C-alpha cells in the first residue's frame, strides 16, 4: 500500500529509544525492588514481553467456555418479550420474524472470516515488511492497553453503584476480553516481532490499575479508551484492519460511560476538586507525550503525523475529562495551549523548517462512520 511517508530524522528516533530504555530499566527495576520488599510493586499479572497474561494463553480453556458462552448468549427481547430489554440486532429481529422456510438473501449475509493463510497472504500483498512492523508496533500499544482495560474494568465493577451501572461495566469487561483476544490474533497474523510495553505506557497503565475507586474511570475510560478510540478511528480503514471499526464502536460507549454514570451518581465537590486527585489525573495525562516521540517514525511510515494524532487525541481526552467532571488542576483551554506549545517546541528541534501549527485542532479519524459516531455520541465536532 502506498503512503505519503513522513521522514523522521533517525538520530531523533534513536535518542527517543535510548531515553525510553533507560526509563524502562529504572521504572521496572524500582517496581521489582518494591515487589521483593512486599511494598506494592507491579500489580498486573501480565507478561508484556510475551504478550500474554501470566500462565500462558490456555486457548483450549477459552474456546470451551468464553467463546462458547458468546455463541450461546441468549437475547431477552426474543425470549422474554414483556421485559424492557431491547438487545436484538436488526438482523436478529428479521430472523426472528421470518419463517424458517422463507429466508431471503439479506438474512443470509454473514461476515465470512478468512482463513489465517489467506489473511496473511493479503497482508503481505498490501504492505511491505517495514510497514507491517510499523503497524504491529503501533497496534501493540493498544494491545497491551486492552489487557489492562480488561483487568481495570473488572475492578471498576466493584466500585460502581446500581444494577444498571454494574450491567454496563459487566458488558465492558466482556468486550475488553474480546478486544484483547481478537487484537492479539490480528497482530500475530502480521508475523512480526511484537514489542514489549514501553516505559511511558507501563507507567500510565500500572498507575491506572493502582488508582483508587472511580479514579480508575479517568485513567481507563477517559485516557486509555480515548487513545484506543483515536487509534482505531485512524487505522480502521486500512486493508486488513477493518475489524478495528467494530472496536471503535465499542470504545465510543466505553468513553461515554463516566459521563453517563456521574449524571446519575454525581461526584462530590471534594471528589472533583481535591488537589491531590487533580494532580494525579494530570500526571496520568503527561506520559502520553513521550509515547508520541516513540511512535513518530512508525506513524510516519504510514503517512501519519504523530503530533497531528497526538493533538486529535489530546483534544478528545480533555473534552471528555471536562465533560465528566474530572478536573486536572488546569483549565482545559490552558492545557490545550500548553500541549500545542510542547508539540511545536519538539517539532522545532527535530524537524527542519517546521512551521508553527495548531496540532490540537487536528482530526486523524478517517472513516466516515467513525467520524459520525464521534460527532453524534460525544459531540466532539462541537468541541474542536
Wavefront OBJ file of the C-alpha trace (Angstrom):
o trace
v 0.000 0.000 0.000
v 1.278 3.452 -0.880
v 1.565 6.014 1.909
v 2.809 9.603 1.829
v 5.726 8.762 4.093
v 6.777 11.373 6.640
v 10.550 11.109 7.049
v 11.835 11.328 10.621
v 15.479 12.035 11.461
v 16.966 8.651 12.536
v 19.030 10.419 15.194
v 15.822 11.673 16.818
v 14.346 8.169 16.777
v 17.492 6.679 18.340
v 17.559 9.320 21.053
v 13.914 8.705 21.980
v 14.535 4.959 22.084
v 17.614 5.369 24.288
v 15.737 7.597 26.724
v 12.901 5.066 26.852
v 15.264 2.161 27.544
v 16.838 3.994 30.473
v 13.425 4.964 31.837
v 12.156 1.401 31.388
v 15.109 -0.036 33.326
v 14.632 2.445 36.170
v 10.840 2.188 36.420
v 10.626 -1.600 36.197
v 13.645 -2.076 38.450
v 12.007 0.151 41.044
v 8.798 -1.897 40.875
v 10.723 -5.184 41.100
v 12.509 -3.953 44.220
v 9.196 -2.924 45.793
v 7.753 -6.346 44.977
v 10.679 -8.081 46.692
v 10.097 -5.896 49.735
v 6.324 -6.512 49.538
v 5.690 -2.794 49.087
v 3.115 -2.749 46.293
v 5.292 -3.179 43.215
v 3.870 -4.085 39.821
v 0.217 -5.001 40.259
v -0.776 -6.552 36.934
v -0.264 -10.318 36.394
v 0.533 -9.540 32.763
v 3.592 -10.635 30.761
v 4.025 -7.926 28.140
v 7.305 -9.481 26.899
v 5.275 -12.418 25.596
v 2.015 -10.506 25.047
v 0.170 -12.851 27.397
v -1.237 -12.958 30.872
v 0.813 -14.856 33.432
v 0.000 -18.547 32.975
v 0.022 -18.558 29.178
v -2.782 -18.452 26.594
v -4.855 -21.500 27.687
v -6.665 -21.263 24.348
v -8.424 -24.593 24.894
v -9.998 -23.302 28.099
v -11.002 -20.049 26.424
v -12.629 -21.812 23.476
v -14.570 -24.215 25.691
v -16.003 -21.506 27.909
v -15.656 -17.887 26.769
v -16.155 -18.496 23.024
v -18.942 -20.978 23.648
v -20.693 -18.622 26.058
v -20.686 -15.903 23.412
v -22.192 -18.283 20.852
v -24.879 -19.397 23.288
v -25.659 -15.909 24.606
v -29.447 -15.663 24.640
v -31.380 -12.480 23.971
v -34.002 -11.329 26.444
v -36.020 -9.487 23.796
v -36.581 -12.748 21.954
v -37.346 -14.989 24.912
v -38.868 -12.568 27.434
v -40.858 -10.184 25.266
v -42.565 -8.493 28.205
v -39.232 -7.283 29.619
v -37.696 -3.852 28.999
v -34.619 -5.376 27.345
v -34.059 -4.444 23.712
v -30.953 -6.456 22.891
v -31.670 -7.884 19.440
v -29.819 -6.577 16.414
v -31.712 -5.578 13.291
v -30.745 -8.819 11.567
v -31.724 -10.889 14.597
v -35.133 -9.250 14.619
v -35.562 -10.100 10.956
v -34.549 -13.694 11.549
v -36.947 -13.950 14.461
v -39.884 -12.544 12.498
v -39.405 -14.507 9.300
v -40.397 -18.114 8.832
v -37.524 -20.553 8.599
v -38.502 -21.604 5.085
v -38.617 -18.097 3.615
v -35.155 -16.717 4.234
v -34.034 -14.143 1.709
v -30.590 -13.002 0.635
v -30.311 -10.197 3.172
v -30.884 -12.624 6.037
v -28.161 -14.908 4.769
v -25.499 -12.233 4.851
v -22.697 -13.208 7.145
v -19.219 -11.882 7.538
v -17.077 -14.740 6.259
v -13.846 -14.953 8.180
v -10.784 -15.531 6.044
v -8.511 -18.440 6.850
v -5.317 -17.342 8.504
v -3.222 -18.302 5.454
v -5.346 -16.181 3.137
v -5.314 -13.272 5.547
v -1.530 -13.428 5.922
v -1.093 -13.511 2.147
v -3.322 -10.470 1.817
v -1.251 -8.558 4.383
v 1.944 -9.484 2.534
v 0.492 -8.206 -0.729
v -0.742 -4.928 0.784
v 2.186 -3.952 3.000
v 5.959 -4.022 2.881
v 7.840 -5.725 5.717
v 8.711 -2.310 7.157
v 5.100 -1.152 7.001
v 3.903 -4.353 8.677
v 6.354 -3.897 11.525
v 5.251 -0.284 11.923
v 1.602 -1.375 12.168
v 2.489 -4.036 14.756
v 4.474 -1.517 16.803
v 1.509 0.873 16.839
v -1.226 -1.697 17.443
v 0.748 -3.371 20.224
v 0.453 -0.140 22.217
v -3.272 -0.573 22.464
v -2.940 -4.371 22.522
v -1.171 -4.122 25.881
v -3.681 -1.443 26.833
v -6.563 -3.828 26.212
v -5.007 -6.288 28.662
v -5.049 -3.612 31.340
v -8.515 -2.434 30.320
v -9.742 -5.973 30.950
v -8.208 -6.018 34.446
v -9.205 -2.464 35.380
v -12.819 -2.792 34.241
v -13.097 -5.931 36.382
v -12.154 -3.885 39.455
v -14.356 -0.918 38.493
v -17.286 -3.359 38.584
v -16.984 -3.381 42.382
v -16.831 0.424 42.640
v -19.999 1.456 40.780
v -23.481 1.712 42.253
v -26.796 0.417 40.884
v -27.830 -2.598 38.884
v -27.699 -0.638 35.619
v -24.153 0.599 36.193
v -22.914 -2.876 37.106
v -24.581 -4.253 33.974
v -22.866 -1.581 31.850
v -19.437 -2.281 33.337
v -20.005 -6.034 33.058
v -20.508 -5.563 29.333
v -17.275 -3.571 29.168
v -15.442 -6.446 30.892
v -16.872 -8.805 28.271
v -15.871 -6.503 25.404
v -12.366 -5.879 26.752
v -11.799 -9.633 26.913
v -12.890 -9.966 23.294
v -10.751 -6.999 22.260
v -7.622 -8.466 23.821
v -8.086 -11.928 22.313
v -9.064 -10.724 18.819
v -6.489 -7.931 18.636
v -3.753 -10.295 19.777
v -4.605 -12.697 16.952
v -4.729 -9.829 14.458
v -1.296 -8.552 15.500
v 0.213 -12.043 15.420
v -1.097 -12.508 11.863
v 1.373 -9.845 10.696
v 4.193 -12.256 11.618
v 6.461 -9.532 13.018
v 8.149 -9.182 16.421
v 5.730 -7.746 18.978
v 7.389 -5.148 21.224
v 7.002 -5.013 24.981
v 5.219 -2.133 26.649
v 7.373 0.972 26.579
v 8.230 2.709 29.832
v 5.699 5.517 29.387
v 2.842 3.150 28.651
v 3.870 0.935 31.575
v 3.787 3.988 33.841
v 0.332 5.056 32.633
v -1.258 1.607 32.763
v 0.194 0.489 36.081
v -0.761 3.744 37.802
v -4.261 3.497 36.353
v -4.569 -0.066 37.648
v -3.376 1.031 41.092
v -5.690 4.061 41.226
v -8.328 4.088 43.950
v -12.049 3.871 43.383
v -13.571 5.764 40.495
v -10.230 7.420 39.633
v -9.793 4.246 37.561
v -12.610 5.619 35.411
v -10.416 8.563 34.487
v -7.279 6.608 33.694
v -9.049 3.866 31.755
v -12.322 5.173 30.296
v -11.056 8.674 29.558
v -7.337 8.374 28.749
v -6.700 4.796 27.590
v -10.057 4.337 25.861
v -9.727 7.718 24.122
v -6.303 6.624 22.886
v -7.893 3.423 21.571
v -10.805 5.337 20.058
v -8.419 7.661 18.208
v -6.175 4.818 17.059
v -8.991 2.614 15.796
v -10.651 5.574 14.108
v -7.388 6.355 12.329
v -6.421 2.839 11.217
v -9.735 1.052 10.712
v -9.899 1.951 7.021
v -6.547 0.316 6.219
v -6.584 -3.049 4.378
v -6.905 -5.966 6.784
v -7.688 -3.743 9.750
v -11.419 -3.347 9.169
v -12.257 -5.137 12.431
v -10.880 -2.076 14.229
v -14.000 -0.228 13.102
v -16.037 -2.545 15.338
v -13.586 -1.909 18.172
v -14.081 1.827 17.611
v -17.817 1.431 18.153
v -17.209 -0.373 21.457
v -14.712 2.261 22.614
v -17.216 5.030 21.893
v -19.509 3.515 24.501
v -16.670 2.993 26.952
v -15.567 6.620 26.785
v -19.154 7.767 27.346
v -19.610 5.651 30.471
v -18.117 8.063 33.076
v -20.339 10.968 31.994
v -23.458 8.821 31.941
v -22.618 7.332 35.322
v -21.903 10.660 37.005
v -25.187 12.077 35.699
v -26.939 9.599 37.997
v -24.326 9.412 40.747
v -22.503 12.764 40.725
v -19.075 13.130 42.252
v -18.992 15.336 45.309
v -17.334 18.759 45.138
v -14.386 17.330 47.081
v -14.005 14.333 44.743
v -13.940 16.662 41.757
v -11.684 19.395 43.139
v -9.432 17.597 45.651
v -5.911 18.907 44.833
v -4.229 15.513 45.146
v -6.807 13.935 42.806
v -6.357 16.697 40.226
v -2.584 16.337 40.359
v -2.886 12.555 39.984
v -5.124 12.891 36.915
v -2.748 15.365 35.321
v 0.170 13.023 35.982
v -1.694 10.290 34.074
v -2.104 12.528 31.018
v 1.552 13.563 30.753
v 3.119 10.114 29.927
v 1.181 10.182 26.648
v 3.504 12.930 25.360
v 6.773 10.907 25.148
v 4.824 7.984 23.636
v 4.271 10.177 20.563
v 8.010 10.578 20.087
v 8.496 6.815 20.244
v 5.892 6.055 17.552
v 6.748 9.064 15.384
v 8.762 7.042 12.880
v 6.250 4.186 12.708
v 3.336 6.548 12.133
v 5.413 8.460 9.601
v 5.900 5.275 7.560
v 2.107 5.093 7.306
v 1.803 8.733 6.267
v 0.542 9.886 9.668
v 1.965 12.834 11.592
v 2.438 11.667 15.187
v 1.647 15.094 16.577
v -1.473 15.505 14.487
v -2.591 12.215 16.009
v -1.488 13.429 19.442
v -3.344 16.715 19.059
v -6.519 14.993 17.902
v -6.326 12.512 20.776
v -5.490 15.150 23.399
v -8.457 17.289 22.383
v -10.778 14.317 22.853
v -9.267 13.283 26.178
v -9.504 16.783 27.628
v -13.022 17.299 26.314
v -14.274 14.010 27.770
v -12.498 14.620 31.091
v -14.018 18.080 31.372
v -17.477 16.828 30.428
v -17.392 14.045 33.013
v -16.239 16.465 35.721
v -12.657 15.218 36.116
v -10.705 18.356 36.969
v -6.963 18.199 36.290
v -5.768 21.354 38.032
v -5.508 23.353 34.814
v -8.397 24.727 32.717
v -8.967 22.679 29.582
v -8.213 25.590 27.260
v -4.958 26.329 29.072
v -3.841 22.708 28.911
v -4.643 22.566 25.198
v -2.476 25.645 24.613
v 0.328 24.112 26.699
v 0.259 20.790 24.852
v 0.196 22.562 21.498
v 3.241 24.585 22.597
v 5.058 21.403 23.684
v 4.298 19.651 20.374
v 5.511 22.624 18.349
v 8.617 23.030 20.521
v 9.538 19.374 19.924
v 8.987 19.723 16.178
v 11.054 22.911 16.017
v 14.023 20.992 17.423
v 13.565 17.825 15.359
v 12.039 18.889 12.037
v 13.847 21.216 9.659
v 11.812 24.229 8.555
v 8.962 23.444 10.937
v 6.149 26.000 10.789
v 4.051 26.702 13.878
v 0.819 24.664 13.732
v -2.352 24.131 15.712
v -1.956 20.402 16.364
v -4.822 20.353 18.877
v -7.272 21.202 16.086
v -6.152 18.206 14.017
v -8.508 15.325 13.252
v -6.965 11.969 12.365
v -10.094 9.812 12.469
v -10.612 8.826 8.832
v -13.724 6.671 8.459
v -16.994 8.416 7.704
v -18.924 6.206 10.103
v -16.302 6.732 12.792
v -16.432 10.495 12.383
v -20.206 10.389 12.600
v -20.068 8.271 15.760
v -17.662 10.667 17.457
v -19.699 13.712 16.431
v -23.051 12.245 17.448
v -22.207 10.316 20.580
v -19.605 12.632 22.102
v -20.245 15.992 20.477
v -16.565 16.165 19.586
v -17.202 18.167 16.439
v -18.564 20.999 18.554
v -15.515 20.895 20.813
v -12.930 21.147 18.040
l 1 2 3 4 5 6 7 8 9 10 11 12 13 14 15 16 17 18 19 20 21 22 23 24 25 26 27 28 29 30 31 32 33 34 35 36 37 38 39 40 41 42 43 44 45 46 47 48 49 50 51 52 53 54 55 56 57 58 59 60 61 62 63 64 65 66 67 68 69 70 71 72 73 74 75 76 77 78 79 80 81 82 83 84 85 86 87 88 89 90 91 92 93 94 95 96 97 98 99 100 101 102 103 104 105 106 107 108 109 110 111 112 113 114 115 116 117 118 119 120 121 122 123 124 125 126 127 128 129 130 131 132 133 134 135 136 137 138 139 140 141 142 143 144 145 146 147 148 149 150 151 152 153 154 155 156 157 158 159 160 161 162 163 164 165 166 167 168 169 170 171 172 173 174 175 176 177 178 179 180 181 182 183 184 185 186 187 188 189 190 191 192 193 194 195 196 197 198 199 200 201 202 203 204 205 206 207 208 209 210 211 212 213 214 215 216 217 218 219 220 221 222 223 224 225 226 227 228 229 230 231 232 233 234 235 236 237 238 239 240 241 242 243 244 245 246 247 248 249 250 251 252 253 254 255 256 257 258 259 260 261 262 263 264 265 266 267 268 269 270 271 272 273 274 275 276 277 278 279 280 281 282 283 284 285 286 287 288 289 290 291 292 293 294 295 296 297 298 299 300 301 302 303 304 305 306 307 308 309 310 311 312 313 314 315 316 317 318 319 320 321 322 323 324 325 326 327 328 329 330 331 332 333 334 335 336 337 338 339 340 341 342 343 344 345 346 347 348 349 350 351 352 353 354 355 356 357 358 359 360 361 362 363 364 365 366 367 368 369 370 371 372 373 374 375 376 377 378 379 380 381 382 383 384
